[in-house]
Amino acid sequence: MAQVSAPTQPAGGLVRRGDRWSKNPYVEALRRAARKPLGLLSMTVLGALILIALAAPLIVRASPTEQVRGQELQSPSVNHPFGTDELGRDLLARTVYGLRISLIAGVFAAAAGGALGAVLGMLAGYAGGVVDAVIMRVVDGLIAFPTILFGIALVAAFGPGLSNIMLAIVIVQIPVFARIARAVTLGEKNKDYVTAAQSLGAGGGRIIFGHILINALPPLTVQLALTMGFSVLLESSLSFLGIGIRPPNPSLGSILDTSRRFMRDHNYYPLFPGAILTLLILGLNSLADTLNEALNPRSRK
């Protein structure tokens, strides 16, 4: 009687379709990061803040811009858990909606700046010659300006508002990603797998985005997490200086700026928005550290 053999693992280390998520390097990196106390804490904090921002209309019933006469500068209570500001507006509503603004500016603007910078850096590193020289001189020119001053100049030129703040964040983040992507491309473009792809007739675009980009993703992913934290801080700084989000729309930075006049007698005013902003930045920076250890084989060893 013929004996039925057990299914074997496909040759070459390939995985079955059902196992593809379990063998995905980024899924494995997230699992390794979640096993660390700092990584699990940062993911939990960030997940909670994102959930709060997305569910803002369900969490708070009050409008962040509604002014209630007779409710000015009230301490935290059942009706106003974070208290009220000098115009009688609910600070919980303003903090939650301000958190949403910070996440939009931090996530989307940082991702857009990272994508543009990575494309420019890989193009410069792979093409070399005049293309490399022109792109990197532009990048060096952007790096020469202090980031916060460059952001202030852009917002002052185009006017305050979320779209202009995001434009400033995108531009100031391009040089960092461009230099990282260029460095990775220079180290990869002379390797055997790139030479083999060229000998098979693959074009430059296919080699860059189909082969080199895969090896550039780990350092770019870590930098993206760091950049998101810096972008949140930049948006809050511009709003704190009065050239960010237009009032009466809330922003964590603008709330902290307004609270300076009242913090001596009403110390709850800057406490809650400042705590939320601190948790958001610490969570993003801690996530970047744990992802760096999880994605870097040398750090794991």
C-alpha positions in Angstrom: 0.0 0.0 0.0 1.4 3.3 -1.0 2.4 5.6 1.8 1.3 9.2 1.7 4.1 11.6 2.4 3.6 14.8 4.4 3.6 18.1 2.5 7.1 19.6 2.4 8.2 23.2 2.5 8.6 24.6 -1.0 12.2 24.8 -2.2 14.2 28.0 -2.0 12.7 29.1 1.3 9.4 30.1 -0.4 6.3 30.3 1.8 2.8 29.2 1.0 0.1 31.9 0.3 -1.4 31.4 3.7 1.9 32.0 5.5 2.9 35.1 3.6 1.9 37.5 6.4 3.7 35.4 9.1 6.9 35.6 7.1 6.6 39.3 6.1 9.7 41.1 7.5 7.7 44.1 8.5 5.1 42.0 10.4 8.0 40.2 12.1 9.6 43.5 13.0 6.4 44.8 14.5 6.1 41.5 16.5 9.7 41.9 17.8 9.0 45.5 18.7 5.8 44.6 20.5 7.7 42.1 22.6 9.8 44.9 24.1 8.1 46.9 26.9 9.0 50.2 25.4 7.7 49.1 22.0 4.5 47.8 23.4 3.9 50.9 25.4 4.6 53.2 22.5 2.3 51.3 20.2 -0.5 51.3 22.8 -0.1 55.1 23.4 -0.1 55.9 19.7 -3.0 53.6 19.0 -5.0 55.2 21.7 -4.2 58.7 20.5 -5.1 57.9 16.9 -8.3 56.3 18.0 -9.2 59.3 20.0 -8.5 61.6 17.1 -10.5 59.6 14.6 -13.5 59.2 17.0 -13.4 62.9 18.1 -17.1 63.6 17.2 -18.2 60.6 19.2 -16.0 61.3 22.2 -16.8 65.0 22.7 -20.2 66.5 22.1 -19.2 70.1 22.5 -17.9 72.2 19.6 -14.3 73.2 19.8 -15.1 76.7 18.6 -18.4 77.3 20.5 -18.2 80.2 23.1 -20.4 79.9 26.1 -20.9 83.2 28.1 -20.5 82.7 31.9 -18.4 79.5 31.5 -15.0 81.3 31.2 -11.9 79.7 32.8 -13.8 77.0 34.7 -11.8 74.3 36.5 -12.2 70.7 35.3 -15.6 69.3 36.1 -18.0 66.6 35.0 -19.4 68.8 32.2 -15.9 70.0 31.2 -13.3 67.3 32.1 -10.4 69.5 30.9 -12.0 72.8 32.0 -12.8 75.8 29.8 -10.7 78.6 28.3 -11.0 82.3 28.5 -13.8 82.4 26.0 -15.8 79.6 27.6 -14.8 77.0 25.0 -14.5 73.4 26.2 -10.8 72.5 26.5 -11.4 68.7 26.0 -13.0 69.4 22.6 -10.2 71.8 21.6 -7.5 69.4 22.7 -9.0 66.4 20.9 -9.5 68.3 17.7 -6.1 69.9 18.1 -4.7 66.4 18.3 -6.3 65.5 15.0 -4.6 68.5 13.4 -1.2 67.5 14.8 -1.7 63.9 13.5 -2.7 65.1 10.0 0.3 67.4 9.8 2.7 64.8 11.3 1.6 61.7 9.4 0.6 62.9 5.9 3.2 65.7 5.6 6.0 63.6 6.8 5.0 60.7 4.5 4.8 63.0 1.5 8.2 64.6 2.3 9.7 61.2 2.8 8.4 59.9 -0.5 9.7 62.8 -2.5 13.1 62.8 -0.7 13.5 59.1 -1.2 12.7 59.3 -4.9 15.2 62.2 -5.4 17.9 60.5 -3.4 17.6 57.1 -5.2 17.6 58.9 -8.5 20.7 60.9 -7.7 22.5 57.9 -6.3 21.7 55.6 -9.3 22.2 58.1 -12.1 25.3 59.8 -10.7 27.2 62.5 -12.7 25.4 65.7 -13.4 22.0 64.5 -12.1 23.6 63.6 -8.7 25.5 66.9 -8.5 22.4 69.0 -9.2 20.0 67.2 -6.9 22.4 67.0 -4.0 23.4 70.7 -4.3 19.7 71.6 -4.0 19.4 69.3 -1.0 22.5 70.8 0.6 21.0 74.2 0.1 17.9 73.2 1.9 19.8 71.7 4.8 21.8 74.9 5.2 18.7 76.7 6.5 17.6 76.1 10.1 14.5 74.1 10.0 12.3 76.2 12.2 13.4 79.4 10.5 12.7 77.9 7.1 9.3 76.8 8.2 8.6 80.3 9.6 9.7 81.9 6.3 7.5 79.6 4.2 4.4 80.2 6.4 5.1 83.9 6.4 5.3 83.9 2.6 2.2 81.8 1.9 0.2 82.7 4.9 -1.0 80.6 7.9 -3.2 77.6 7.6 -2.9 73.8 7.7 -2.2 73.4 4.0 0.7 75.8 4.1 2.1 74.3 7.3 2.0 70.8 5.6 3.8 72.3 2.6 6.5 73.7 4.9 6.9 70.3 6.6 7.1 68.5 3.3 9.9 70.7 2.0 12.0 70.7 5.2 11.8 66.8 5.3 13.0 66.2 1.8 16.8 66.6 2.4 16.9 64.1 5.2 15.3 61.3 3.2 17.2 62.2 0.1 20.5 61.8 1.8 19.6 58.4 3.4 18.1 57.1 0.1 21.2 58.2 -1.9 23.6 56.5 0.6 21.7 53.2 0.4 21.5 53.4 -3.4 25.3 54.0 -3.7 25.9 51.0 -1.6 23.5 48.7 -3.5 23.8 49.7 -7.2 27.1 47.9 -7.8 26.0 44.6 -6.2 25.5 41.4 -8.2 21.7 41.4 -8.2 21.6 44.9 -9.8 24.2 43.8 -12.4 22.1 40.7 -13.1 18.9 42.8 -13.5 20.8 45.2 -15.9 22.1 42.3 -18.0 18.5 41.0 -18.4 17.5 44.4 -19.8 15.7 45.9 -16.8 15.4 49.7 -16.9 16.6 52.2 -14.3 13.1 52.7 -12.9 12.5 49.0 -12.5 15.8 48.5 -10.8 15.3 51.5 -8.4 11.8 50.8 -7.4 11.7 47.0 -7.8 15.1 46.1 -6.3 17.0 48.9 -4.5 13.9 50.3 -2.8 13.4 47.1 -0.9 16.8 47.4 0.7 16.3 51.1 1.4 12.9 50.7 3.2 14.2 49.7 6.7 16.3 52.9 7.4 13.6 55.0 5.6 10.9 53.5 7.8 12.8 54.3 11.0 13.5 57.8 9.8 9.8 58.2 8.9 8.8 57.5 12.5 11.3 60.1 13.8 10.2 62.6 11.2 6.6 62.3 12.2 7.5 63.3 15.8 9.5 66.2 14.5 6.7 67.3 12.2 4.2 67.3 15.0 6.6 69.4 17.0 7.2 71.8 14.1 3.4 72.3 13.5 2.9 72.9 17.2 5.9 75.4 17.3 4.5 77.4 14.4 1.0 77.5 16.0 2.6 78.5 19.3 4.3 81.4 17.5 0.9 82.5 16.1 1.6 81.7 12.4 0.1 78.2 12.3 -3.5 77.2 12.3 -5.9 80.0 11.9 -8.1 80.8 14.9 -10.6 79.9 16.1 -9.6 76.4 14.9 -7.8 74.5 17.7 -4.2 73.4 17.7 -2.2 72.1 20.6 0.5 74.7 20.0 -2.0 77.6 19.8 -3.7 76.3 23.0 -0.4 76.3 24.8 0.4 79.8 23.5 -2.9 81.2 24.8 -2.6 79.5 28.2 0.6 81.4 29.1 -1.5 84.4 30.2 -3.6 82.3 32.6 -1.3 79.5 33.8 -0.4 81.2 37.1 -4.0 81.1 38.4 -5.4 78.3 36.1 -2.7 75.7 35.9 -5.0 73.1 34.4 -5.2 75.2 31.2 -1.8 74.1 29.7 -1.6 70.8 31.6 -3.8 68.6 29.5 -2.9 69.9 26.0 0.8 69.8 27.0 0.5 66.2 28.3 -1.2 65.0 25.1 1.5 66.7 22.9 4.2 65.1 25.0 2.7 61.7 24.8 2.4 61.9 21.1 6.0 63.0 20.5 7.4 60.5 23.0 5.3 57.7 21.5 6.6 58.4 18.0 10.2 58.7 19.1 10.0 55.5 21.1 8.4 53.7 18.2 11.3 54.8 16.0 13.9 53.4 18.5 12.1 50.0 18.7 11.7 49.8 15.0 15.4 50.5 14.5 16.3 47.6 16.8 13.7 45.3 15.2 14.6 46.0 11.6 18.4 46.2 12.1 20.0 42.7 12.3 23.1 44.1 14.0 21.0 45.8 16.7 19.1 42.5 17.3 22.4 40.6 17.8 
